Amino acid sequence: MEAWHALLSRRTGVGNLGVYQLAERLADESKLVALTMTCMAEKAVVRYQKASTARINAAVGKYNTEYDAGTRSAMKLLSGCARVYAHSLRQ
């Protein structure tokens, strides 16, 4: 969210927008988000990640899939995610 807010601020070039200016910018941004989501769904956009981020996302995704399948409890999901993130902070 912070990155998106910073990007929106850079695009506008203004620190404090009026309500109508902000609404206009948000409408423009929503069109870009919709277009990006469509492109990602069609595999037209490739998302690049650092290797460490990809490993974290893969581990968390695996735990989430196990949770959705009912083979991992909520407590084990949270503790697994905590371990993954704690390990990534140590490196």
C-alpha positions in Angstrom: 0.0 0.0 0.0 2.8 2.4 0.9 4.5 1.8 -2.5 1.3 2.4 -4.3 0.7 5.7 -2.3 4.3 6.8 -3.2 3.7 6.0 -6.8 0.5 8.0 -6.9 2.2 10.9 -5.2 5.0 10.8 -7.8 2.6 10.7 -10.7 0.6 13.7 -9.5 3.7 15.7 -8.5 1.7 17.4 -5.8 1.8 16.7 -2.1 -1.7 17.7 -1.1 -4.4 17.2 -3.7 -7.9 18.6 -3.5 -10.8 16.2 -3.2 -11.8 16.5 -6.8 -8.2 16.2 -8.0 -7.7 13.1 -5.9 -10.9 11.5 -7.1 -9.8 12.1 -10.7 -6.4 10.6 -10.1 -7.9 7.6 -8.3 -10.3 7.0 -11.2 -7.3 7.1 -13.6 -5.4 4.7 -11.3 -8.3 2.3 -11.1 -8.3 2.0 -14.9 -4.6 1.1 -14.8 -5.1 -1.5 -12.1 -8.0 -3.1 -14.0 -5.8 -3.2 -17.1 -2.8 -4.7 -15.2 -5.0 -7.3 -13.6 -6.4 -8.3 -17.1 -2.9 -8.5 -18.5 -1.7 -10.6 -15.6 -4.6 -13.0 -15.9 -3.8 -13.4 -19.6 -0.1 -14.0 -18.7 0.8 -10.9 -20.8 2.7 -9.4 -17.9 5.5 -11.2 -16.1 6.1 -10.3 -12.5 9.7 -10.2 -11.6 10.8 -11.0 -8.1 14.1 -11.4 -6.3 15.0 -15.1 -5.7 14.6 -14.7 -1.9 11.1 -13.2 -2.4 10.1 -16.0 -4.7 11.3 -18.6 -2.1 9.3 -16.9 0.6 6.2 -16.7 -1.6 6.5 -20.3 -2.6 6.8 -21.5 1.0 3.9 -19.3 2.2 1.8 -20.4 -0.8 2.5 -24.1 0.0 1.4 -23.6 3.6 -1.7 -21.7 2.4 -2.6 -24.5 0.0 -2.3 -27.1 2.8 -4.5 -25.0 5.0 -7.1 -24.6 2.3 -7.0 -28.4 1.8 -7.5 -29.0 5.5 -4.2 -30.7 6.1 -2.7 -27.8 8.0 -4.3 -26.1 11.0 -4.5 -22.3 11.4 -1.9 -22.4 14.2 0.5 -24.4 12.0 -0.1 -22.0 9.1 0.8 -19.0 11.2 3.8 -20.7 12.8 5.1 -21.8 9.5 4.7 -18.4 8.0 6.4 -16.9 11.0 9.4 -19.3 10.6 9.7 -18.4 6.9 9.7 -14.7 7.6 12.0 -14.9 10.6 14.5 -17.0 8.6 14.4 -14.4 5.8 15.2 -11.6 8.3 18.2 -13.4 9.6 19.8 -13.6 6.2 
